[in-house]
């Protein structure tokens, strides 16, 4: 229980930087400029998926983190940051001021949050979540101050990336060591072997979560994309609670899965996450106009009708954390990948059909369709396994 409390606290503190920046941006930026920030956020999400697949998840899969293996991960992070920066420079030179240039800049800025996530994961692997929480908390005030002084999307993105970079550097600098040649060779082989497959499976997730935003910006302008991002911000705490609980519960389920069936336990955790999220999501769904007027300053009141759809999507994602936990504990990567592919297809098709007719509401519905399809495939995989197990016991 202590680990769960520390995990939730650390995740909440780590989420404070982007959440504070995003909330300040909603209040201070003009609508069009906030729309540009939404495109940057889409690129940042893609960049985080890139770093997570190639650096963060392979490090976590190794178990307890040694300073030398963290050093290899930091070196890989630096290499990917340089590559992403080069891509951003190239796209901006090719199409300055375009939607693609904004997304590419966000893709490069993901290096900051990626380093912070790398530092937090290494702290968790060393069982020092309290240290990670305190260090992350120290970076919140300068990030918020920088964001408040910014007057453009570029300034807010700089505040977010800079705050995360500061937090990550403070933590990583305490533990990283230069690896020996043998350790570096083994660690690189591990990252290359596992990271390649993880990157392939992460790409459908990027499509499912970011394609509707980009299609909306293309069809109706950056202001519409900014309004959608403002609505999604209101449901963001649910995702952070789910991630916090999953970070602590997942290793325990994986260890227990070697001795017994943990599907029921995993599904129960999904119900717990959904129960924790339900009161807030009910408020979003029942009083969307009052919520947008109070928390978003009335700037996006015209988009309030799509907030119940966002709330339902967030609830499905919260409850759907259960099947994902069960499949990962059983080391069944294929249903997870198939669910991500199904979600990407559903989101992309729904966005192309619904956005031209319903605008922001259509984009929210596309995100809902993608998430529901993903969870449905995972649930079907679990039910199929349960049915086969029952038939085998009956025989």
C-alpha positions, 0 to 999 in steps of 0.5 A, spaced: 500 500 500 505 504 501 508 503 494 501 504 491 501 511 495 508 513 493 506 511 486 500 515 485 503 521 489 509 521 484 505 520 478 501 526 480 507 531 481 510 529 475 503 530 471 503 537 475 508 540 470 504 539 463 498 540 466 499 547 469 502 549 463 496 547 459 491 550 464 495 556 464 495 556 456 488 555 456 487 562 460 492 566 457 493 564 449 489 567 444 484 561 441 488 561 434 495 560 438 492 555 443 490 551 436 498 551 434 500 549 441 495 543 440 498 541 434 505 541 438 502 537 443 500 532 438 507 532 435 510 531 442 505 525 444 508 522 438 515 524 440 514 521 447 512 514 444 518 514 440 522 515 446 518 510 450 519 504 445 526 505 444 529 507 451 524 507 457 520 501 456 527 497 454 530 500 461 524 498 465 524 491 462 531 489 465 528 490 472 533 493 477 536 499 474 544 499 475 547 506 474 551 503 468 545 501 464 541 508 466 548 511 462 546 507 456 539 509 456 541 516 457 546 516 451 540 513 447 536 519 449 541 524 447 542 520 440 534 520 439 534 528 441 539 530 436 535 526 431 528 529 433 531 536 433 534 535 426 527 533 423 524 539 426 529 543 423 528 540 416 521 540 416 521 548 418 526 549 413 521 546 408 515 548 410 516 554 415 510 556 419 506 550 417 502 545 421 507 540 419 512 545 422 508 545 429 508 538 430 515 537 428 517 542 433 513 538 438 516 532 436 523 535 438 521 538 444 519 531 447 526 530 449 525 534 455 519 530 458 522 523 455 528 525 460 524 526 466 520 520 465 527 516 464 529 519 471 523 517 474 523 510 471 530 509 474 528 511 481 522 507 481 527 501 479 531 503 485 525 503 489 526 511 490 519 514 488 519 519 494 526 522 491 523 522 484 516 526 487 520 531 491 525 532 485 519 533 480 516 538 485 521 542 485 521 544 477 513 546 478 514 553 480 519 555 475 515 551 469 509 555 471 512 562 472 516 561 465 509 559 462 505 565 465 510 569 462 510 566 455 505 569 450 506 564 444 505 557 443 512 556 442 514 560 449 509 555 452 512 549 449 519 551 451 516 552 458 514 545 458 520 542 455 525 546 459 521 544 466 521 537 464 528 537 462 530 540 469 527 535 473 530 529 469 537 532 469 537 533 477 535 526 478 539 523 472 545 526 474 545 523 481 545 516 479 548 515 471 555 512 470 559 511 464 558 504 462 564 499 460 564 497 453 561 490 455 555 493 459 554 498 453 554 492 448 549 488 452 545 494 453 544 496 446 543 489 444 537 489 449 534 496 447 535 494 439 532 487 440 526 489 444 525 497 442 524 495 435 518 491 436 515 496 441 516 502 436 512 498 431 506 497 436 506 504 439 505 507 432 498 505 431 497 508 438 499 515 435 495 514 430 489 513 434 490 518 439 493 524 434 490 523 427 483 526 429 486 532 432 491 533 426 485 532 421 480 537 425 486 542 424 486 541 417 479 541 416 477 547 420 483 550 422 488 551 428 482 554 433 478 548 432 484 543 434 485 548 440 478 547 443 478 540 442 485 540 446 482 544 452 476 539 452 481 533 453 485 537 458 479 536 463 479 529 462 487 528 463 487 527 470 484 520 469 489 518 465 494 520 470 491 516 476 490 510 471 498 510 469 500 511 477 496 505 479 498 501 473 505 503 474 505 500 481 500 494 480 503 491 473 510 488 476 506 485 482 501 482 477 507 480 472 510 476 478 504 473 480 502 471 473 507 465 474 503 462 479 496 463 478 491 466 473 491 474 475 486 476 470 480 477 475 485 481 479 487 485 473 480 487 471 478 488 479 483 494 478 480 496 472 474 497 476 477 501 481 480 506 476 474 507 473 470 508 480 475 513 482 474 517 475 467 516 475 465 522 480 469 527 476 467 524 469 460 525 471 461 532 473 464 533 466 458 529 462 452 532 466 454 540 466 459 541 460 457 548 459 458 550 467 465 546 467 467 549 461 465 556 463 469 555 470 475 552 468 476 554 461 474 561 462 468 561 457 473 561 451 471 554 449 464 555 451 462 553 444 465 546 444 462 544 451 457 539 447 463 535 445 465 534 453 460 528 455 463 524 449 470 526 452 468 524 459 465 517 456 472 516 452 476 517 458 471 512 462 472 507 457 480 508 458 480 508 465 476 501 466 480 498 460 486 499 464 484 492 467 484 488 460 491 491 459 494 490 465 492 482 465 494 481 458 501 485 460 501 480 466 500 474 462 506 477 457 501 477 451 503 482 446 499 480 440 492 482 443 495 489 445 498 490 438 491 488 435 487 492 439 492 498 438 491 497 430 484 496 431 483 502 435 487 506 429 483 504 424 477 506 427 479 512 429 482 514 423 476 512 419 471 515 424 475 522 423 475 522 416 467 521 416 465 525 422 469 531 422 467 534 416 460 534 418 460 535 426 467 538 427 469 538 434 464 533 436 466 528 430 473 529 432 471 527 440 467 521 437 473 519 433 477 518 439 472 515 443 471 510 437 478 508 437 479 507 444 473 503 444 475 498 439 482 497 442 479 495 449 474 491 445 479 487 442 483 486 448 476 484 452 475 479 446 482 476 447 481 475 455 474 472 454 477 467 449 482 465 453 477 464 459 473 460 455 478 455 452 481 454 459 474 453 462 473 447 456 480 444 458 478 444 465 471 441 464 474 435 459 
